[in-house]
Amino acid sequence: MWPGTLLASYAVVAAGAFLAVSQRMPVTAVVLALEFTGSQQEVVIPLLLAVAGATATGALLRGTTAPAAREKRPR
């Protein structure tokens, strides 16, 4: 997508998006992905976009919005 980008950067972005949606902690996923990999600042914007997209998709597939997902549903 971006010329000159390392292949490992794509893996960091994908891992951050997966972690965000699977654990339902998008901010923590971004911080962990950047901290654990020591990535450059060039990865921040694609990572944020991927995490936002994954979080929105996860919420749509669950049939809830972000604030409603935090509330306990009656059983």
trRosetta pair geometry for C-beta under 8 A, 3 or more apart (Angstrom, degrees):
i j d omega theta_ij theta_ji phi_ij phi_ji
1 5 7.2 -10 61 30 76 149
1 46 8.0 130 85 -114 143 136
2 5 4.4 78 79 -31 99 127
2 46 8.0 -112 -10 -58 132 139
5 9 5.2 -91 176 53 101 144
5 10 7.4 97 130 -43 120 88
5 42 7.5 -154 -114 133 95 130
6 9 4.9 112 68 -13 81 99
7 10 5.9 -47 -167 27 47 112
7 11 7.1 46 140 -16 68 103
8 11 5.3 -52 -155 35 45 116
8 12 6.5 48 148 -23 71 100
8 37 8.0 170 153 -162 110 128
9 12 5.6 -50 -150 32 36 112
9 13 6.5 36 152 -18 66 104
9 39 7.0 110 -118 -142 79 119
9 42 7.4 -38 -131 100 145 101
9 43 5.2 -146 -149 -98 100 111
9 46 7.6 69 157 67 107 145
10 13 5.7 -53 -148 37 33 111
10 14 6.2 30 155 -15 66 108
11 14 5.8 -55 -143 41 30 109
11 15 6.0 31 157 -19 65 109
12 15 5.8 -55 -143 39 27 110
12 16 6.3 29 157 -19 62 108
12 33 5.7 122 -177 179 86 107
12 37 5.1 -54 -114 -11 124 177
12 39 5.4 119 -179 -77 168 141
12 43 5.8 -2 94 -167 136 147
12 47 6.9 -48 126 -89 94 116
13 16 5.9 -57 -149 36 27 111
13 17 6.5 24 155 -16 63 107
13 33 7.9 95 -93 171 26 149
13 43 6.6 -142 -64 -164 91 97
13 46 5.1 -44 -110 126 139 108
13 47 5.1 -131 -116 -89 75 66
13 50 4.9 116 176 0 96 160
14 17 5.8 -56 -147 37 31 109
14 18 6.2 30 156 -18 66 108
14 50 7.1 -100 -84 -177 37 152
15 18 5.7 -54 -145 38 30 111
15 19 6.2 30 157 -18 65 108
15 33 6.1 154 96 -118 97 111
16 19 5.8 -55 -144 38 29 110
16 20 6.3 32 156 -24 63 107
16 29 5.2 124 -165 151 69 98
16 30 6.0 64 -167 -97 126 47
16 32 7.7 165 -116 76 83 83
16 33 3.5 -23 -86 -59 107 163
16 34 7.9 43 -96 -34 137 69
16 47 5.0 12 77 -153 161 102
16 50 6.5 95 83 89 102 121
16 51 5.8 -62 136 -68 101 106
17 20 5.7 -53 -147 32 30 114
17 21 6.5 13 162 -7 64 108
17 29 7.7 116 -81 146 14 142
17 47 7.7 -149 -48 -153 81 59
17 50 4.0 -86 -68 146 125 104
17 51 5.3 -141 -101 -81 64 50
17 53 7.2 -17 -136 69 127 91
17 54 4.0 143 -173 -28 95 149
18 21 6.4 -66 -147 42 27 98
18 22 5.9 14 163 -11 67 118
18 54 7.2 -113 -67 -151 30 157
19 22 6.1 -63 -134 44 25 103
19 23 5.8 -6 177 10 65 118
19 25 7.8 -49 144 67 85 89
19 29 4.1 161 101 -131 104 110
19 32 6.8 -105 137 76 159 130
19 33 6.8 179 39 -58 141 105
20 23 7.0 -75 -137 51 13 88
20 24 7.8 56 166 -107 50 14
20 25 6.6 -120 -135 78 54 47
20 26 4.2 48 -155 -110 116 63
20 28 8.0 156 -107 66 69 71
20 29 3.6 -127 -71 42 75 162
20 30 7.2 38 -80 -39 121 73
20 51 4.4 116 -33 -143 170 94
20 54 5.6 110 77 88 114 126
20 55 5.7 -68 141 -63 118 97
21 24 7.2 22 -164 -76 28 51
21 26 8.0 39 -60 -83 51 86
21 54 4.3 -108 -43 153 124 106
21 55 5.9 -152 -87 -83 80 48
21 57 7.2 -23 -114 72 143 93
21 58 4.1 176 -150 -53 106 144
23 28 7.3 -82 107 81 134 123
23 29 6.7 158 53 -68 119 108
24 58 7.6 -155 -94 131 78 147
24 69 7.1 -145 -151 143 135 137
25 28 4.0 -12 145 39 119 121
25 29 5.8 139 96 -28 77 88
26 29 5.6 -56 -146 33 30 114
26 30 6.6 30 158 -19 65 102
26 51 4.9 124 -156 167 99 115
26 52 7.4 78 -161 -79 146 47
26 55 4.9 -18 -76 -72 134 142
27 30 5.9 -53 -154 32 33 110
27 31 6.5 28 152 -14 65 107
28 31 5.8 -57 -146 40 33 109
28 32 6.0 30 157 -17 68 110
29 32 5.9 -56 -141 41 27 109
29 33 6.1 28 160 -20 64 109
29 51 6.0 163 90 -123 123 125
30 33 6.0 -57 -145 36 26 109
30 34 6.4 16 161 -9 62 111
30 47 5.9 124 -130 137 87 117
30 48 6.4 37 -117 -88 137 69
30 51 5.7 -61 -66 -37 99 167
31 34 6.2 -65 -149 42 26 104
31 35 5.8 17 160 -14 66 117
32 35 5.8 -60 -135 43 27 106
32 36 5.7 18 171 -13 67 114
33 36 6.5 -54 -132 39 19 103
33 37 6.3 -6 173 6 56 118
33 39 7.3 -3 139 2 80 136
33 47 6.2 -179 98 -149 142 137
34 37 6.7 -75 -141 49 19 94
34 38 8.0 82 169 -85 52 11
34 39 5.4 -92 -132 44 62 106
34 43 7.2 169 -104 90 87 115
34 44 6.9 30 -96 -95 133 81
34 47 7.1 155 -60 96 96 173
35 38 7.7 16 -177 -66 26 50
39 43 4.3 -49 160 39 135 147
39 44 7.9 162 108 -54 118 65
39 47 7.9 120 92 -45 160 143
40 43 6.0 111 66 -3 67 96
41 44 5.5 -23 -165 -8 58 120
42 45 7.8 -51 -175 25 39 97
43 46 6.1 -68 -159 51 50 104
43 47 5.4 52 149 -28 81 115
44 47 5.8 -64 -147 39 24 112
44 48 6.3 23 159 -19 65 108
45 48 5.8 -53 -144 35 30 109
45 49 6.4 28 157 -16 63 107
46 49 5.7 -56 -145 40 33 111
46 50 6.1 32 157 -19 68 108
47 50 5.8 -56 -144 38 29 109
47 51 6.2 27 157 -17 65 108
48 51 5.8 -55 -143 39 29 109
48 52 6.2 29 157 -19 64 107
49 52 5.8 -55 -146 37 28 110
49 53 6.3 26 156 -16 63 109
50 53 5.8 -57 -146 40 29 110
50 54 6.1 26 157 -17 65 110
51 54 5.8 -55 -141 40 29 109
51 55 6.1 29 159 -20 64 109
52 55 5.9 -56 -143 38 27 110
52 56 6.3 24 158 -16 63 109
53 56 5.9 -57 -145 39 28 108
53 57 6.2 26 157 -17 64 109
54 57 5.7 -55 -143 40 30 111
54 58 6.1 32 156 -20 64 108
55 58 5.7 -53 -145 37 28 113
55 59 6.4 28 155 -18 63 106
55 66 7.4 29 159 -91 111 114
56 59 5.8 -55 -148 36 30 110
56 60 6.4 29 154 -18 64 106
57 60 5.7 -55 -147 37 32 111
57 61 6.3 27 156 -16 66 108
58 61 5.8 -57 -144 39 29 108
58 62 6.2 23 157 -13 64 109
59 62 5.8 -58 -144 42 30 107
59 64 5.9 -95 -161 82 78 66
59 65 6.0 49 175 -132 129 28
59 66 5.8 -51 -104 -60 148 66
59 69 6.5 -100 -121 -42 94 138
60 63 7.5 35 178 -74 32 32
62 69 6.8 56 104 -104 147 116
64 68 4.6 -142 -167 94 98 110
64 69 4.5 126 117 -71 135 81
65 68 4.7 80 52 17 80 108
65 69 6.9 -139 89 -18 36 89
66 69 5.8 -53 -148 24 28 115
66 70 7.4 26 156 -20 58 100
67 70 6.0 -55 -162 25 39 111
67 71 7.4 35 148 -19 66 102
68 71 5.8 -52 -157 28 44 111
